[in-house]
Amino acid sequence: MRLLLTGAASLVGAEVLRQLLRRHEIESLQLLMPNDAAVATRLLQRLESQLGPLPQSVSVVNGDLRLARFGLSAAAFEQLGASFDVGIHCAQRETKDHDLEAARQFNLLPIESWIDLLERNPLVRLHQLSTAFTAGTHRGLYTEFDLECGQQFHNAFEQSKYEAEVRLRESRVTDRVTIHRPSHTLGCAATGDAFELSGAYPLIATIAAAAVLPGDARARIDFVPADFVADAMTTLIVTSAAGTFHHALGWHASPTVREVSSLAAKGLGRKHGARLLPRGVASPLRIAGAANPGNLTSPDLAYTTARDLLHQGPVFDTYLAQRALSPLGIAPPAADQWLTTAVRAANAREWKSRRESEPQEPSVVVPIRAAAAALAAEKQFHRVGDVNVAYRDIGSGDPVVFLHGISGAQSWDGVVERIATRRRAIVIETLGLGDTEGDANADYGLAAQAVMVRGLLSALDISTAHIVGNDSGGVIAQFFAVRWPHLVRSLVLSDCDTHGPWPPAHLSRASRQYPRKPLKQFMRALERTDRTTLNHLLGRVEAPTLIVWGGDHGNGSLSWARTLYDAIPGARRLEIIPFAGVACHEERPDLFARALTDFLEETAHQSSGTSARTSRV
Amino acid sequence: MHPKVHASIDDVGAERLAQLPTGLDFSFGLLRAMERSLWGELAVRYVTVEDDAGKLLAFTPVYLGSNLNLNALLPKAIQTGYNAMVSALGTAMATRVAVVGVLISDRGWIPMHPELQDRAGALKLLLKEIDRVAKEHHAQITMLKDIHKDYPAEERALMRAAGYTEGFSLPTIRINTDYRSFDEYLNQQLSKNGRKHARKQFVKAEGTYSLRAFDDFEDMIPHVFGLHRAVFLKAKYQFEELPPAFFVECSRSTTPKTELLICERNDGRIVGSLLIFYNDTEQQNKRIGIAYDIPDSGLIYNLLNYTGIQRAIARGIKRLWLGQSSYTPKTRMGGELDDQYLLLKALDPILKPTLPLQRWWMERYSAANILAGLDKGVSL
């Protein structure tokens, strides 16, 4: 059996790796590690310090889970897909905060690449580490068959994990996916050892150390040791279970919140557990926050996590897990056999998430921050005919022109900060939608604005450029491309207004909401735009073209993307950005920038006549 | 005679229980399945009245816990308010209930030995013992569940005299299946439109859906439980949540006999499932499971129910029970509604004043009112 494991350097992932290394069925094991070589090396060193030297059957693939194809090139991704039989996805962001964007980056986006991999490789299976708390605020029974049951979510972790399960269930590969849903996870049962104090450690730290907590003494709460979760997972991996969902926990072994509080306090050498107050009367406690030894979380987050999770929650049913695991003698230990040990062990390392002797990882966001500073570059103005054009000119290298629609020029910031590290980005503000100002006689029409772009590029002494346009900016880009095709090195169109209802509903709404004169003039010009001729002229565009569309754009607009793709002879690729709308470049700047960078690099190396046309959804 | 409390149905024993008129609802297998699949804080006690020789004279299970959806039939505002209160102030505020009768019965009564002379005396003893058990478990309210209209009125009067407030519960649906053939049932039991509708279902299903019945269906449960769960989660009244363990125990039951009717699409996907209980005289179409993601979910519902009826007729069973919901399609199938009663007793003085209001609210669930609603297109 050949395996690919993500998140090996995590609380559960490290245990999964430890147990896989003991299995004789494993032929090869690839670990997907961060792109940054220094970070990957340090993580491997930490793994080896805890698990011992990794055997030769273990190898490393460097990638970025948040990016399409794990950030690999198309060829490398193909190669990866053919190199394993079972994927084990343990990487996750477990912080119980409300940063949904960040949670989705780590918990949802990688699912797209996994689905892609499974679709390309019909024999590959996936085991996904999820959480029993996809149940969210649901009360009552939550079985392994349940997912959507009208619940809401306490935090971004629960919601993003739920969304990932929904995505997997709705995908065509669902029958090759096994979901593992552990409850609150801590270190190993026997020793209390843990690769890192993530998972439920912030919660148990609060329970162990707090004097007063929001909590329902009688409510039940499940904790499971990471080695049990890993044991259950690896057993199901090697026994080829697929298409099922497992709760790695057991109701009958679950203690009450009062009992957990007492067991945890014992681990700290305290006689009594925290005093528990129902959340309805515990609000004043919020002012002080809750205890958080080792700064595993903020006091405020410690308070809200306790408030949300130490009350009556769902009752987990474990039928499928028991059916598969009981005959093999795998069952979770009772809390009183291990919970105190886990707390004691964490306390012995002073609740430090990682041991002090371990090297600190360098930040990988530094280059992006540097580019972001460049974005603060002052806005410049240049007069072209009746118009005083506002624009920003950032970075150096191949010029890439960004044109925007209703979401504004700043919506490109996330993309520009990634592009401008190696290229020159020119963000031009659309007349009527930005700071570009027109005289009384100025023409707000989109064709006229293409002339304005042409004028500015001439003034900046740019002979050819990559033109990127979103929304109405995409229409300006099309006018530019059909009129001056020789100036266009490549064209990128995203969620443009060329088809469908006209003017687009969101623009009409916006014009009502912000009744300023330039916007009204822009809207009038938009209504006059001759789309028929433009669509007809798209056949002239031979420049390599990338179509990027938000998967949640709605109103059937994906068909518009397909129409554009079919109409433009130079169209090379159609990319759909999942879970993003019209402003997909703003909502998913990393994915957009990645698609754009890949495309620009490809166009630099390929001649337009020989490139293959592909679409990836 | 004296009262006794048992912690397990195995302590009562199948043979002793079989001496009482238990029907399907109080059958040993069903009670054991329930006992072995209780979840959360739920517990069960079996209250009996026995003679000195240990002969069972009267019997009823009592389910105790706070995770029973007692409010399901009450106004939405009360349900929301109650849930908010428990959420804010903790489970200590959840109402602890003692439910007397089988949680998932189609109809209720107090099974008593046919030769018992002093029924009233036995009932009084039983009710007194139920009070004691309820108090012992800190129950705040006791509910005698779904007492069927055919249960002797004088014994209901005894219950009221013991402090219970009587109101309507959801009526149960009964179908006469005393026919020589399914065709005879269609011709005699159904209206012209109903007949046409029934036949149309089978024609529509031909070539696309097929049905199979399994006596031993434990291995099927992972494949069908999700369908049953989908129906529960979609239901307007979510009363008793049954975990997969319930189906497992049912598949092992011999009293009553059980079978699982499976509806398969021609691509092999299981799209419907019906759990059936039966004995020599009656049958219950107990729990249905439907794949709602396909457009034919209505057709599958009808197919399963009609096939269940077909099988009852083929077995020579005279009466089939269809549960306490989905009155519109089930009356179209020839179902008739029987009134049932809930008898409530508040052990917590705070809850006592609410009982007359509950009784008033529950008037809407009489068979007459529900049938009138059906005529106006209002279905429950």
Interface residues (C-beta under 8 A of the other chain):
Chain A: R139 G140 L141 T143 F145 D146 E148 C149 G150 D216 A217 R218 A219 T244 W251 P278 R279 G280 V281 H311 Q312 V315 D317 Y319 L320 R323
Chain B: W39 G40 N67 N69 N83 V86 S87 A88 L89 G90 T91 A92 A94 I221 P222 F225 G226 R229 L233 Q238 E241 P243 P244 A245 V248
